[in-house]
Amino acid sequence: MKSEELKQRTKLFAIRNIKLIAALPKSKISEVLGKQLLRSATAVGANYRAACRARSGAEFISKIAIVEEEADESMYWLELISDCELIKPQYLDKLISEANELTAIFTSSRKTARINLKGNQKKSAISNNNVKYDQA
C-alpha cells in the first residue's frame, strides 16, 4: 500500500472514530472512554504522517512504533466500548477490524524497516573495511 493511500486510510479511521464518539451516550464512562479513543485514534494518522517525514531509518522505526501502539490502543478502547455495551456491536465491528488491520500493517512495516536498517548497516561496515589507512 502506498504511503498516500495509508495517509487517507488513517485519516478516515480518525473520522469514523470521531463520529462514533459523537454517538456515544452521555455519561461519565462514555466521556472518559471517548476521550481516550479520540486521542489514540487521531494519533494514528498524525503520527503516521510524521513517520513519513522521518529523516533517517532509525527515526522512521521509532515513529512507526508509536503509530503501531496508537492503533493497538485504539483497538483496546473500541473493545471496551463494545464490552460495556455503550454502542451496538455491529457499529463497532468494522472499526475494531480496521484498528486490528492497521496495527498489523504498522507492525509489519516496523519489522521490515528494522530488517532493512540492519541490512544497510552491515553493508556500511563491509564497505568501511575497504578503506585504506596510512600506517605511521
N, C-alpha and C positions, 0 to 999 in steps of 0.2 A: 504494500500500500504506500502510495506517495505521501510525502510529508504534508502537502496541501490538503489532500483528502483526509488525512488524520487530524489536521487542524480543524477542518469542518466537522468531522465526526465528534471530536471532543467538545467543540462549541455547542453542537446540537445536544450532546449529553448534558451539558450545563443547563441549557434552555429547558430541556424536558424535566430536569430535576427542579428547576425554579418553578415551573408550572405545577409540578406535584406538590411542592412545599406550599404554594399558594392555596392548594386544595385541601390541605390538612385541616382537621377540625381544630377549633380554637380551644386550646388547653395548654397548661404549663408543660406537659410532657411533649406535646406536638411542637411547641415553641422551641424547646431545648433540642429535640431530635432534628427539627427542621433547620435550626441554625448550624448544627454540626454538619448536616448533609449539604447545606448551601455552601459552607466553607470548603468542604472537601471536593464536591462535585465541580465547583467553578475553578478550583485549583488545578484540576486535571488539565484542562485546556491551557490555562495561563502558564503553568509550569512546562507543558509540552512546547509551547511557543518559545519559552526561554531556553529549553534544551536545543531547539533548532538553531538558536543563535550562539551555541557554545563555541568557545574559542579553541578548544582542544578536545581530544578524545576523552581525557580524564574528566574534564568539566561536563561533557555530554553524559558520560556514565553517571556522574553524581546527580545531575539534574533529572535524568530519565528515571533514576531510582526514586526520586521524590514523586514523580508522576505515577510510577507504579504504586507507591504507598498510598497516594491520594485516591487512586482508582479503587484499590482494595478497601480503603477506609470508607469510601462512598458505598461500596457493596455492603459493608457492615451496617451502616446506618439505614440503608434500604431494607436489609433483612430485619433489623429491629423494628422498623415501622411496620413491616409486614407481620412479624411475630406478635406485635402488640395490637394488631388488627385496627390500626388507625386509618388505613386505606384498604380497599378490597384488593386481594392478591392479584387479580387479573390486571389491575392497573400498575402493579409493581413488577410483575414477572419480566416484562421486556427490559425495564431499566436495570433490574438485577442481572439479567443475562448480558446486557451491554456493559455493565460495570465489570462483570467477570471476563468478558472478551477483551475489554481494554486493559485489564490487569494482565491477562495472558500476552497480549501484544507487547506491552511495555516490559514485561519480564523477559520475553524473548529478545526484544531489542537491546535491553541492558546486557544480557548474556552474550549476544552476538558482538556488541560493541566491545565488551571486555576481551573476548577472544581475539578480535581484530587488533585491539590495542596491544595485547601481549605479542601477537604476531609481528607487529611493526617494531616493537621494542627489541625482539630477537633479531630482526633484520638489521636494525641500527647497530646492535652490538657486533654483529658479524662484519658489517662494513667498517666499523671502527678498528677492527683488528688489522685491516689492510693499511692503516695509516702508519707511515714510517717516521720514527722519531730519531733525531740526531743523538748519537751516543757521545757523551762527553768524557 
